[in-house]
Amino acid sequence: MTLISKIDKIILIVNELNGPVKACEIMTDRKERLKTLVDEHTIELVVHASGLSEATIKQHLRVKNPIHLHIAEKAIAQAEYVFKQL
């Protein structure tokens, strides 16, 4: 594969990642992970472990269309890590 064809392929992949379908999949996954954390550990503990406010968590869980979500991966990963350490 030539450098130009690699660059073209990279551009296509990045465009796909930034497109609405992939964004929706990513946010749906993050919402499910957040819901699992809340179900398993309570919202109060998730607030402390994630650094998100209670209002933000409730808003993320309430939104029906994931395209309108902007859940930070860092907050979810941080909470997951914290709970694994307990």
Secondary structure by P-SEA (a helix, b strand, c coil): ccaaaaaaaaaaaaaaaacaaaaaaaaaaaaaaaaaaaacccaaaaaaaccccaaaaaaaaaccccccccccaaaaaaaaaaaaac
